[in-house]
Amino acid sequence: MKYKKLAPIFLIAFLICALFILLIKVSSPATAQTPGLDDLLDVINTIDPEEPSNHLLSFTLPPDSQQINPTDYIRIRFDHYTDVSGPDEVLGTYTGSPSAQIVGTDLYITGITVAPGSEIIFQHIHAVNPQVVILPNLYLVIYVQEDFGGTIIKNYASTVPVMYDPFLDVTATVGNPTAELQISGLAAPYTYVLINDGSVVLGTAYTGLDGYFSRLFTGIPGGTHNMSFYGIDQENRNTSTISVDIDTPEYQRTTLTDQLLSPTLQVDDILITPGEDIYATGSAAPNTTINIFTDSPLRSYTTTASSSGYWSYTISDSSNYSPGDYRLYTMAQTGVGIQSIFSPAIMFTISGTQGAGGTACGDISEGDLNCDSSINLVDFSILMYYWSTDSEAADISLDGVVDLTDFSIMMYYWGS
């Protein structure tokens, strides 16, 4: 009898637990099976604090994702921006009539059908930039959700803007693609990658925190394309340009993967006194090995890029370099043996010992600032570096300042 009396209590407890689990499932949003949007890009015309900005937002719906239906909402969160409005125009491959609504700083777009593999472009979204322009405040988050409240999320992604000024209008043509080309690779985090087909800019990409970029081009002509691409890092330093000829058969997707962009590079001084450190720094794909070279004769050094892509190296044996001009350049290598091409080179000069002219190099009275018996662009570069200073390394006239007098003397002896 005791067990029979307890049975209703167990039944009630079981029903309460089942109801609780059901409520959790109903109230929790379901995320997409394949999160991510291909080629997500936010181009902005200014990142000045509290200034009106103009955004061009584009992405490609991944081929393996669910299509966007007219009843779905594309929700774009401008969390740290204000006065959001637009877009003025929706371009790309879609059907239907787009309708936009602003709620707070969230932009909702509905009423369109976008098939997997199709690109969509939202042009001229207006917003006022954050008061504090730091990376976390610039992020945009994009959701594809089945209802306004976001109970079921079909896809999502986030990005930070790429600045481009003047802001360009973009046109898109709806049509059947004849060929597809996908290019992917690695560079430093938040590197802006420009991709050209011959002399025409085909498109852009942007690396994330992991340094990875990927861009799918659809509707391109079949045939051979002379592709070239390079990156611009956060310090506005360029990588070298990768050039390759690619055949794109019609109605097929051609892929170009594992493209490792070269490191970017700068040095703190181009005129080095023997014994002075040569400090080089730059950016590269995270955790890659950075090989540093100077020539000639050839010398090599090695360091590693950090997880954020930053690298630096100090050459402390400059006293072993003979006076003269040298090149410094780098190359990156991944842990699986993928190598980049060489970076752009930087010229630097090792000066000589104390000489008759009273400078570290020697007699510079005729403008030969690096004492290589030739007055050329290297000497002019040294002069410009020390312009308006009192450095003896470029004070040809010995009047205590590097100015037009020194420039005139150098021009008189130019080419000798």
C-alpha beads as a LAMMPS data file, in Angstrom:
LAMMPS data file: protein, C-alpha beads

416 atoms
415 bonds

1 atom types
1 bond types

-500.0 500.0 xlo xhi
-500.0 500.0 ylo yhi
-500.0 500.0 zlo zhi

Masses

1 110.0

Atoms # bond

1 1 1 0.000 0.000 0.000
2 1 1 2.880 2.372 0.792
3 1 1 4.288 2.069 -2.784
4 1 1 0.890 2.615 -4.360
5 1 1 0.467 5.894 -2.415
6 1 1 3.885 7.108 -3.546
7 1 1 3.230 6.370 -7.276
8 1 1 1.185 9.580 -7.928
9 1 1 3.981 11.652 -6.323
10 1 1 6.607 10.125 -8.648
11 1 1 4.328 10.681 -11.634
12 1 1 3.801 14.354 -10.778
13 1 1 7.584 14.857 -10.306
14 1 1 8.286 13.193 -13.657
15 1 1 5.754 15.424 -15.442
16 1 1 7.238 18.572 -13.853
17 1 1 10.789 17.592 -15.000
18 1 1 9.579 16.811 -18.521
19 1 1 7.766 20.160 -18.703
20 1 1 10.914 21.979 -17.478
21 1 1 13.076 20.343 -20.170
22 1 1 10.479 21.173 -22.826
23 1 1 10.414 24.826 -21.731
24 1 1 14.225 25.014 -22.006
25 1 1 14.131 23.641 -25.536
26 1 1 11.351 26.019 -26.574
27 1 1 12.972 29.112 -25.050
28 1 1 16.523 28.398 -26.305
29 1 1 17.289 29.543 -29.862
30 1 1 18.395 26.824 -32.247
31 1 1 21.608 27.690 -34.044
32 1 1 22.542 26.909 -37.613
33 1 1 23.989 23.536 -38.487
34 1 1 26.748 25.230 -40.494
35 1 1 27.477 28.667 -38.970
36 1 1 29.344 31.178 -41.044
37 1 1 28.869 33.344 -44.110
38 1 1 31.401 33.185 -46.940
39 1 1 33.301 36.303 -48.070
40 1 1 31.744 38.456 -45.335
41 1 1 32.975 42.027 -45.801
42 1 1 32.044 45.387 -44.291
43 1 1 33.603 48.309 -46.203
44 1 1 33.414 51.647 -44.371
45 1 1 34.447 55.140 -45.463
46 1 1 35.663 56.417 -42.051
47 1 1 36.462 55.118 -38.571
48 1 1 36.719 58.561 -36.937
49 1 1 34.955 58.565 -33.526
50 1 1 31.338 59.793 -33.537
51 1 1 31.466 60.555 -37.289
52 1 1 28.724 59.443 -39.744
53 1 1 29.935 56.359 -41.592
54 1 1 28.791 54.691 -44.788
55 1 1 28.869 50.873 -44.876
56 1 1 28.801 48.442 -47.761
57 1 1 28.087 44.984 -46.359
58 1 1 28.313 41.860 -48.514
59 1 1 28.441 38.094 -48.050
60 1 1 27.919 34.834 -49.924
61 1 1 25.511 32.266 -48.496
62 1 1 27.551 29.045 -48.133
63 1 1 26.667 26.345 -50.676
64 1 1 25.839 23.844 -47.897
65 1 1 23.602 26.183 -45.878
66 1 1 19.824 26.588 -45.877
67 1 1 18.427 29.184 -48.270
68 1 1 17.122 32.502 -46.971
69 1 1 13.333 32.625 -47.351
70 1 1 11.116 35.729 -47.712
71 1 1 9.801 35.138 -44.189
72 1 1 13.330 34.999 -42.723
73 1 1 15.105 38.008 -41.255
74 1 1 18.677 39.087 -41.943
75 1 1 19.535 40.846 -38.704
76 1 1 22.629 43.080 -38.539
77 1 1 23.690 44.244 -35.081
78 1 1 25.454 47.622 -34.829
79 1 1 25.903 47.325 -31.068
80 1 1 28.261 50.272 -30.505
81 1 1 27.025 52.528 -33.308
82 1 1 24.103 54.987 -33.242
83 1 1 21.587 56.463 -35.726
84 1 1 21.533 53.401 -37.964
85 1 1 19.600 53.686 -41.260
86 1 1 19.469 52.128 -44.737
87 1 1 20.384 50.230 -46.786
88 1 1 19.680 52.487 -49.752
89 1 1 20.019 49.572 -52.182
90 1 1 20.178 45.772 -52.113
91 1 1 22.200 44.109 -54.865
92 1 1 23.258 40.595 -55.762
93 1 1 21.523 37.355 -56.671
94 1 1 18.113 37.268 -54.962
95 1 1 14.398 37.395 -55.644
96 1 1 11.624 39.276 -53.871
97 1 1 11.243 42.810 -52.535
98 1 1 13.555 43.658 -49.628
99 1 1 12.051 45.457 -46.662
100 1 1 14.197 47.081 -43.953
101 1 1 13.370 47.951 -40.356
102 1 1 15.502 49.532 -37.619
103 1 1 14.957 48.540 -33.982
104 1 1 17.400 50.335 -31.698
105 1 1 20.765 49.731 -33.380
106 1 1 19.667 46.505 -35.094
107 1 1 18.868 46.443 -38.825
108 1 1 16.341 43.807 -39.971
109 1 1 15.947 42.957 -43.667
110 1 1 13.247 40.574 -44.867
111 1 1 11.171 39.748 -47.941
112 1 1 13.871 38.168 -50.118
113 1 1 14.950 34.688 -51.205
114 1 1 18.684 33.997 -51.387
115 1 1 19.802 30.586 -52.666
116 1 1 22.895 28.805 -51.267
117 1 1 26.042 29.959 -53.065
118 1 1 24.555 33.368 -53.937
119 1 1 26.063 36.754 -53.044
120 1 1 24.059 39.571 -51.471
121 1 1 25.173 43.206 -51.108
122 1 1 23.653 45.858 -48.832
123 1 1 24.792 49.243 -50.087
124 1 1 24.875 52.529 -48.144
125 1 1 24.014 51.499 -44.612
126 1 1 24.461 54.657 -42.554
127 1 1 25.545 54.797 -38.905
128 1 1 27.398 57.059 -36.480
129 1 1 30.675 55.525 -35.301
130 1 1 31.311 54.601 -31.643
131 1 1 32.673 57.198 -29.226
132 1 1 35.693 54.966 -28.627
133 1 1 37.056 53.397 -31.820
134 1 1 38.661 50.154 -30.690
135 1 1 38.413 46.771 -32.354
136 1 1 35.676 45.254 -30.108
137 1 1 33.453 48.303 -30.662
138 1 1 33.666 48.020 -34.456
139 1 1 32.393 44.444 -34.734
140 1 1 29.165 43.783 -36.603
141 1 1 27.207 40.580 -35.994
142 1 1 24.932 39.166 -38.719
143 1 1 22.191 36.585 -38.142
144 1 1 19.903 34.769 -40.562
145 1 1 16.894 33.911 -38.394
146 1 1 13.487 32.398 -39.074
147 1 1 11.540 34.879 -36.977
148 1 1 11.898 38.455 -35.778
149 1 1 12.741 37.428 -32.221
150 1 1 15.550 35.083 -33.271
151 1 1 14.099 31.906 -31.765
152 1 1 15.615 29.855 -34.605
153 1 1 18.924 31.080 -36.027
154 1 1 19.849 29.501 -39.370
155 1 1 23.231 31.160 -39.783
156 1 1 25.442 33.795 -38.203
157 1 1 28.840 35.480 -38.548
158 1 1 30.743 38.563 -37.403
159 1 1 33.233 40.939 -38.987
160 1 1 35.108 44.206 -38.491
161 1 1 35.073 46.941 -41.132
162 1 1 37.669 47.592 -43.801
163 1 1 38.132 51.308 -44.439
164 1 1 38.030 52.604 -48.002
165 1 1 37.704 56.259 -48.980
166 1 1 36.291 57.540 -51.255
167 1 1 33.346 55.187 -50.842
168 1 1 32.594 53.413 -54.107
169 1 1 29.268 52.343 -55.515
170 1 1 29.228 48.678 -56.453
171 1 1 27.161 47.124 -59.211
172 1 1 26.130 43.510 -59.474
173 1 1 24.743 41.545 -62.401
174 1 1 22.309 38.705 -61.902
175 1 1 23.054 35.826 -64.237
176 1 1 24.083 32.228 -64.556
177 1 1 27.709 31.728 -63.536
178 1 1 29.964 30.222 -66.165
179 1 1 32.825 29.432 -63.786
180 1 1 33.722 29.738 -60.114
181 1 1 37.055 30.469 -58.474
182 1 1 37.832 30.192 -54.773
183 1 1 41.061 31.633 -53.348
184 1 1 42.081 31.046 -49.744
185 1 1 45.194 31.436 -47.661
186 1 1 46.900 32.960 -44.632
187 1 1 48.274 36.347 -43.630
188 1 1 48.486 38.404 -40.452
189 1 1 45.186 38.865 -38.572
190 1 1 43.016 41.696 -39.895
191 1 1 44.926 41.988 -43.160
192 1 1 43.037 43.519 -46.093
193 1 1 43.626 41.348 -49.188
194 1 1 43.187 42.798 -52.686
195 1 1 42.630 40.292 -55.511
196 1 1 43.154 41.285 -59.149
197 1 1 42.380 39.586 -62.440
198 1 1 44.921 41.118 -64.773
199 1 1 44.619 44.878 -64.303
200 1 1 41.057 44.685 -62.933
201 1 1 40.253 44.507 -59.209
202 1 1 38.207 41.319 -58.925
203 1 1 37.449 41.618 -55.220
204 1 1 38.747 41.804 -51.680
205 1 1 38.986 39.621 -48.608
206 1 1 39.782 40.167 -44.943
207 1 1 41.591 37.859 -42.550
208 1 1 40.184 37.003 -39.152
209 1 1 41.904 36.395 -35.827
210 1 1 43.404 33.163 -37.159
211 1 1 44.838 34.936 -40.211
212 1 1 42.688 32.896 -42.628
213 1 1 41.006 34.427 -45.663
214 1 1 38.798 32.918 -48.360
215 1 1 36.932 34.460 -51.269
216 1 1 34.595 32.735 -53.730
217 1 1 34.070 34.386 -57.128
218 1 1 31.090 33.254 -59.160
219 1 1 30.011 34.139 -62.675
220 1 1 33.522 34.678 -64.006
221 1 1 34.393 33.809 -67.620
222 1 1 35.914 30.443 -68.339
223 1 1 39.502 30.430 -69.535
224 1 1 42.919 31.507 -68.257
225 1 1 43.177 34.308 -65.717
226 1 1 46.320 36.109 -64.568
227 1 1 45.495 36.418 -60.879
228 1 1 47.491 38.515 -58.443
229 1 1 46.842 39.368 -54.812
230 1 1 48.575 41.017 -51.879
231 1 1 47.775 42.143 -48.349
232 1 1 47.843 45.408 -46.386
233 1 1 48.275 44.945 -42.634
234 1 1 46.958 47.116 -39.795
235 1 1 50.053 49.343 -39.958
236 1 1 49.468 49.988 -43.699
237 1 1 52.471 47.835 -44.676
238 1 1 52.244 45.748 -47.854
239 1 1 53.077 42.108 -48.423
240 1 1 54.639 41.053 -51.699
241 1 1 52.274 40.321 -54.594
242 1 1 51.556 36.692 -55.483
243 1 1 50.951 36.192 -59.215
244 1 1 49.650 32.988 -60.779
245 1 1 47.914 31.928 -63.999
246 1 1 44.738 29.937 -63.323
247 1 1 42.498 28.024 -65.737
248 1 1 38.785 28.155 -64.834
249 1 1 36.733 25.619 -66.834
250 1 1 33.138 26.636 -67.442
251 1 1 30.522 25.350 -64.976
252 1 1 33.229 24.154 -62.587
253 1 1 34.715 25.492 -59.367
254 1 1 38.486 25.949 -59.367
255 1 1 40.235 26.315 -56.015
256 1 1 43.551 27.943 -55.140
257 1 1 44.364 27.108 -51.522
258 1 1 47.193 27.405 -48.973
259 1 1 48.347 30.777 -50.282
260 1 1 50.727 32.104 -47.607
261 1 1 51.282 35.827 -47.995
262 1 1 54.748 37.142 -47.224
263 1 1 55.514 38.968 -43.984
264 1 1 55.374 42.751 -43.913
265 1 1 58.554 44.508 -42.875
266 1 1 60.009 47.743 -41.554
267 1 1 63.274 48.786 -39.873
268 1 1 63.791 51.565 -37.356
269 1 1 66.817 53.101 -39.122
270 1 1 68.375 52.854 -42.579
271 1 1 71.766 54.336 -41.633
272 1 1 73.545 52.092 -39.132
273 1 1 76.739 52.853 -37.273
274 1 1 78.932 49.750 -36.868
275 1 1 77.954 48.070 -33.608
276 1 1 74.472 49.646 -33.589
277 1 1 71.496 47.260 -33.445
278 1 1 69.378 46.732 -36.561
279 1 1 65.769 46.409 -35.387
280 1 1 63.290 44.813 -37.822
281 1 1 59.597 44.246 -37.229
282 1 1 56.417 43.428 -39.117
283 1 1 53.405 41.116 -39.292
284 1 1 52.776 37.626 -40.678
285 1 1 50.417 34.663 -40.379
286 1 1 50.161 33.655 -36.692
287 1 1 52.813 31.284 -35.293
288 1 1 54.755 31.068 -38.552
289 1 1 58.540 30.890 -38.659
290 1 1 60.056 34.136 -39.951
291 1 1 63.334 33.806 -41.840
292 1 1 65.220 37.108 -42.077
293 1 1 67.931 37.677 -44.682
294 1 1 70.502 40.359 -45.393
295 1 1 72.818 40.448 -48.397
296 1 1 75.355 40.562 -49.716
297 1 1 77.067 38.494 -48.449
298 1 1 74.028 36.483 -47.401
299 1 1 73.283 36.272 -43.672
300 1 1 70.149 34.726 -42.163
301 1 1 68.289 34.950 -38.848
302 1 1 65.134 33.297 -37.510
303 1 1 62.253 34.294 -35.253
304 1 1 58.579 33.351 -34.829
305 1 1 55.421 35.383 -35.310
306 1 1 53.160 35.550 -32.258
307 1 1 49.576 34.296 -32.150
308 1 1 48.510 37.838 -33.062
309 1 1 50.835 37.865 -36.078
310 1 1 53.387 40.313 -34.671
311 1 1 57.104 39.585 -35.065
312 1 1 60.363 41.433 -34.393
313 1 1 64.071 40.706 -34.453
314 1 1 67.192 42.604 -33.418
315 1 1 70.377 42.041 -35.420
316 1 1 73.033 42.792 -32.839
317 1 1 76.158 41.916 -34.852
318 1 1 76.244 44.924 -37.208
319 1 1 79.936 45.432 -36.270
320 1 1 80.590 42.356 -38.443
321 1 1 79.150 44.139 -41.499
322 1 1 81.568 46.004 -43.737
323 1 1 80.606 49.592 -44.601
324 1 1 78.222 49.660 -47.542
325 1 1 74.635 49.078 -48.692
326 1 1 72.593 45.985 -47.834
327 1 1 69.153 44.512 -48.478
328 1 1 66.962 43.137 -45.693
329 1 1 64.001 40.898 -46.549
330 1 1 61.987 38.063 -44.994
331 1 1 60.039 34.903 -45.724
332 1 1 57.403 33.029 -43.676
333 1 1 56.986 29.273 -43.253
334 1 1 54.184 27.286 -41.610
335 1 1 54.607 24.217 -39.439
336 1 1 53.569 21.986 -42.346
337 1 1 56.219 23.387 -44.662
338 1 1 54.258 25.931 -46.707
339 1 1 56.548 28.828 -47.623
340 1 1 55.718 32.358 -48.678
341 1 1 57.534 34.293 -51.349
342 1 1 60.064 36.885 -50.180
343 1 1 58.768 40.093 -48.635
344 1 1 59.478 43.505 -50.143
345 1 1 63.115 44.390 -49.405
346 1 1 64.379 47.377 -47.424
347 1 1 67.785 48.948 -48.097
348 1 1 70.014 49.981 -45.204
349 1 1 73.568 51.306 -45.007
350 1 1 76.411 50.475 -42.645
351 1 1 78.509 53.604 -42.244
352 1 1 82.330 53.639 -42.089
353 1 1 84.720 54.764 -39.358
354 1 1 85.529 58.322 -38.349
355 1 1 87.051 60.155 -41.347
356 1 1 88.425 63.444 -42.602
357 1 1 85.014 65.050 -42.965
358 1 1 84.326 64.645 -39.253
359 1 1 81.420 62.173 -39.685
360 1 1 80.949 58.498 -38.916
361 1 1 81.140 57.674 -42.638
362 1 1 84.123 59.709 -43.729
363 1 1 84.454 62.708 -46.055
364 1 1 80.904 63.604 -47.127
365 1 1 81.748 67.084 -48.416
366 1 1 80.505 66.201 -51.920
367 1 1 77.337 64.421 -50.781
368 1 1 78.532 60.807 -50.708
369 1 1 76.762 60.089 -47.420
370 1 1 77.350 56.318 -47.367
371 1 1 80.922 56.539 -48.658
372 1 1 80.434 54.117 -51.561
373 1 1 82.108 56.463 -54.085
374 1 1 78.794 57.133 -55.828
375 1 1 76.248 59.902 -55.215
376 1 1 72.798 58.515 -55.942
377 1 1 69.338 57.774 -54.499
378 1 1 70.790 55.984 -51.467
379 1 1 72.566 59.200 -50.442
380 1 1 69.391 61.197 -51.135
381 1 1 67.378 58.803 -48.913
382 1 1 69.868 59.309 -46.082
383 1 1 69.652 63.089 -46.544
384 1 1 65.838 62.974 -46.338
385 1 1 65.965 60.782 -43.234
386 1 1 68.052 63.389 -41.370
387 1 1 66.319 66.432 -42.908
388 1 1 66.000 69.411 -40.524
389 1 1 68.233 67.754 -37.915
390 1 1 71.793 68.575 -36.846
391 1 1 73.084 65.082 -37.613
392 1 1 76.687 65.019 -38.793
393 1 1 75.810 61.978 -40.932
394 1 1 74.092 64.260 -43.495
395 1 1 75.349 67.782 -42.702
396 1 1 77.379 68.164 -45.909
397 1 1 78.028 71.890 -45.436
398 1 1 78.972 71.484 -41.735
399 1 1 76.719 74.409 -40.775
400 1 1 74.882 72.494 -38.038
401 1 1 71.639 71.729 -39.880
402 1 1 70.595 69.414 -42.727
403 1 1 68.738 71.655 -45.167
404 1 1 68.612 73.016 -48.733
405 1 1 72.286 73.951 -48.646
406 1 1 73.230 70.302 -48.226
407 1 1 70.718 69.298 -50.881
408 1 1 72.230 71.798 -53.343
409 1 1 75.728 70.443 -52.774
410 1 1 74.507 66.887 -53.336
411 1 1 72.745 67.878 -56.573
412 1 1 75.921 69.579 -57.831
413 1 1 77.880 66.342 -57.498
414 1 1 74.946 64.045 -58.386
415 1 1 75.975 60.976 -60.404
416 1 1 79.683 61.407 -59.793

Bonds

1 1 1 2
2 1 2 3
3 1 3 4
4 1 4 5
5 1 5 6
6 1 6 7
7 1 7 8
8 1 8 9
9 1 9 10
10 1 10 11
11 1 11 12
12 1 12 13
13 1 13 14
14 1 14 15
15 1 15 16
16 1 16 17
17 1 17 18
18 1 18 19
19 1 19 20
20 1 20 21
21 1 21 22
22 1 22 23
23 1 23 24
24 1 24 25
25 1 25 26
26 1 26 27
27 1 27 28
28 1 28 29
29 1 29 30
30 1 30 31
31 1 31 32
32 1 32 33
33 1 33 34
34 1 34 35
35 1 35 36
36 1 36 37
37 1 37 38
38 1 38 39
39 1 39 40
40 1 40 41
41 1 41 42
42 1 42 43
43 1 43 44
44 1 44 45
45 1 45 46
46 1 46 47
47 1 47 48
48 1 48 49
49 1 49 50
50 1 50 51
51 1 51 52
52 1 52 53
53 1 53 54
54 1 54 55
55 1 55 56
56 1 56 57
57 1 57 58
58 1 58 59
59 1 59 60
60 1 60 61
61 1 61 62
62 1 62 63
63 1 63 64
64 1 64 65
65 1 65 66
66 1 66 67
67 1 67 68
68 1 68 69
69 1 69 70
70 1 70 71
71 1 71 72
72 1 72 73
73 1 73 74
74 1 74 75
75 1 75 76
76 1 76 77
77 1 77 78
78 1 78 79
79 1 79 80
80 1 80 81
81 1 81 82
82 1 82 83
83 1 83 84
84 1 84 85
85 1 85 86
86 1 86 87
87 1 87 88
88 1 88 89
89 1 89 90
90 1 90 91
91 1 91 92
92 1 92 93
93 1 93 94
94 1 94 95
95 1 95 96
96 1 96 97
97 1 97 98
98 1 98 99
99 1 99 100
100 1 100 101
101 1 101 102
102 1 102 103
103 1 103 104
104 1 104 105
105 1 105 106
106 1 106 107
107 1 107 108
108 1 108 109
109 1 109 110
110 1 110 111
111 1 111 112
112 1 112 113
113 1 113 114
114 1 114 115
115 1 115 116
116 1 116 117
117 1 117 118
118 1 118 119
119 1 119 120
120 1 120 121
121 1 121 122
122 1 122 123
123 1 123 124
124 1 124 125
125 1 125 126
126 1 126 127
127 1 127 128
128 1 128 129
129 1 129 130
130 1 130 131
131 1 131 132
132 1 132 133
133 1 133 134
134 1 134 135
135 1 135 136
136 1 136 137
137 1 137 138
138 1 138 139
139 1 139 140
140 1 140 141
141 1 141 142
142 1 142 143
143 1 143 144
144 1 144 145
145 1 145 146
146 1 146 147
147 1 147 148
148 1 148 149
149 1 149 150
150 1 150 151
151 1 151 152
152 1 152 153
153 1 153 154
154 1 154 155
155 1 155 156
156 1 156 157
157 1 157 158
158 1 158 159
159 1 159 160
160 1 160 161
161 1 161 162
162 1 162 163
163 1 163 164
164 1 164 165
165 1 165 166
166 1 166 167
167 1 167 168
168 1 168 169
169 1 169 170
170 1 170 171
171 1 171 172
172 1 172 173
173 1 173 174
174 1 174 175
175 1 175 176
176 1 176 177
177 1 177 178
178 1 178 179
179 1 179 180
180 1 180 181
181 1 181 182
182 1 182 183
183 1 183 184
184 1 184 185
185 1 185 186
186 1 186 187
187 1 187 188
188 1 188 189
189 1 189 190
190 1 190 191
191 1 191 192
192 1 192 193
193 1 193 194
194 1 194 195
195 1 195 196
196 1 196 197
197 1 197 198
198 1 198 199
199 1 199 200
200 1 200 201
201 1 201 202
202 1 202 203
203 1 203 204
204 1 204 205
205 1 205 206
206 1 206 207
207 1 207 208
208 1 208 209
209 1 209 210
210 1 210 211
211 1 211 212
212 1 212 213
213 1 213 214
214 1 214 215
215 1 215 216
216 1 216 217
217 1 217 218
218 1 218 219
219 1 219 220
220 1 220 221
221 1 221 222
222 1 222 223
223 1 223 224
224 1 224 225
225 1 225 226
226 1 226 227
227 1 227 228
228 1 228 229
229 1 229 230
230 1 230 231
231 1 231 232
232 1 232 233
233 1 233 234
234 1 234 235
235 1 235 236
236 1 236 237
237 1 237 238
238 1 238 239
239 1 239 240
240 1 240 241
241 1 241 242
242 1 242 243
243 1 243 244
244 1 244 245
245 1 245 246
246 1 246 247
247 1 247 248
248 1 248 249
249 1 249 250
250 1 250 251
251 1 251 252
252 1 252 253
253 1 253 254
254 1 254 255
255 1 255 256
256 1 256 257
257 1 257 258
258 1 258 259
259 1 259 260
260 1 260 261
261 1 261 262
262 1 262 263
263 1 263 264
264 1 264 265
265 1 265 266
266 1 266 267
267 1 267 268
268 1 268 269
269 1 269 270
270 1 270 271
271 1 271 272
272 1 272 273
273 1 273 274
274 1 274 275
275 1 275 276
276 1 276 277
277 1 277 278
278 1 278 279
279 1 279 280
280 1 280 281
281 1 281 282
282 1 282 283
283 1 283 284
284 1 284 285
285 1 285 286
286 1 286 287
287 1 287 288
288 1 288 289
289 1 289 290
290 1 290 291
291 1 291 292
292 1 292 293
293 1 293 294
294 1 294 295
295 1 295 296
296 1 296 297
297 1 297 298
298 1 298 299
299 1 299 300
300 1 300 301
301 1 301 302
302 1 302 303
303 1 303 304
304 1 304 305
305 1 305 306
306 1 306 307
307 1 307 308
308 1 308 309
309 1 309 310
310 1 310 311
311 1 311 312
312 1 312 313
313 1 313 314
314 1 314 315
315 1 315 316
316 1 316 317
317 1 317 318
318 1 318 319
319 1 319 320
320 1 320 321
321 1 321 322
322 1 322 323
323 1 323 324
324 1 324 325
325 1 325 326
326 1 326 327
327 1 327 328
328 1 328 329
329 1 329 330
330 1 330 331
331 1 331 332
332 1 332 333
333 1 333 334
334 1 334 335
335 1 335 336
336 1 336 337
337 1 337 338
338 1 338 339
339 1 339 340
340 1 340 341
341 1 341 342
342 1 342 343
343 1 343 344
344 1 344 345
345 1 345 346
346 1 346 347
347 1 347 348
348 1 348 349
349 1 349 350
350 1 350 351
351 1 351 352
352 1 352 353
353 1 353 354
354 1 354 355
355 1 355 356
356 1 356 357
357 1 357 358
358 1 358 359
359 1 359 360
360 1 360 361
361 1 361 362
362 1 362 363
363 1 363 364
364 1 364 365
365 1 365 366
366 1 366 367
367 1 367 368
368 1 368 369
369 1 369 370
370 1 370 371
371 1 371 372
372 1 372 373
373 1 373 374
374 1 374 375
375 1 375 376
376 1 376 377
377 1 377 378
378 1 378 379
379 1 379 380
380 1 380 381
381 1 381 382
382 1 382 383
383 1 383 384
384 1 384 385
385 1 385 386
386 1 386 387
387 1 387 388
388 1 388 389
389 1 389 390
390 1 390 391
391 1 391 392
392 1 392 393
393 1 393 394
394 1 394 395
395 1 395 396
396 1 396 397
397 1 397 398
398 1 398 399
399 1 399 400
400 1 400 401
401 1 401 402
402 1 402 403
403 1 403 404
404 1 404 405
405 1 405 406
406 1 406 407
407 1 407 408
408 1 408 409
409 1 409 410
410 1 410 411
411 1 411 412
412 1 412 413
413 1 413 414
414 1 414 415
415 1 415 416
